[in-house]
Amino acid sequence: MITQIYTIQTPEEALAMIAAGVDHIGTTPTSCGLPGEISFDTCKAIFEAVGDKAVKSALTVADDEQEIIDMITTLRPDIVHICGSRYYATPEFVKKAKELVPGIRVMQAIPMSGHEAVDVALKYGEFCDILILDSVSPDIDGIGAAGITHDWNDSKAICEKSKAPVILAGGLGPDNVAEAIRFVKPWGVDSLTKTNKFAADGTFVKDLDKVAAFVKAAKNA
């Protein structure tokens, strides 16, 4: 079971995630007001520290394809996580991304806001490398970071039919990830909100105890 943790903000935090057994290190290299966003320079430092010890993922909510291309050619992540609410990957983008950054995988986020998500996911599973099924919040730009679960019946249907491997996200934490895995049977699981430690000003760092518990529960499930 693949475990993916967002949003990592420092090289030291990334290394702590790896020590806890995390497989995919998720970053948010942007400046558009997303929770836990970091600069390109910080992302480069994180990726350099991670090296080949884990898979490096970079998230974008950009609705301009060239902006995404500029990001991946600058940072060269292992995975580009496309989760904007206006721009979705296309076969042409996937082809171009792989030409510019050999070995990169394109992960398309699917908004799990209704049963129609099943058909949407199966469409993108035809040409994207990975799908991530995530909840949506009207208060946060893009798909994800909502901190709530969605209908796992739809997620299960996607996992059963998708040609692409599927990561389940949306309100997952140490308390419910095992149940989610047993029911949905995804390829991987993702956590952001429920493995955070929040400060009074709304900023956060990763809660290492919660991350370790999340990884243990996921692997045991």
Beta strands, then each sheet from edge to edge (+ up, - down):
strand 1: 2-5
strand 2: 24-27
strand 3: 55-60
strand 4: 79-82
strand 5: 105-111
strand 6: 130-134
strand 7: 166-168
strand 8: 188-191
strand 9: 196-198
strand 10: 204-206
sheet 1: 1+ 2+ 3+ 4+ 5+ 6+ 7+ 8+ 1+
sheet 2: 9+ 10-
end
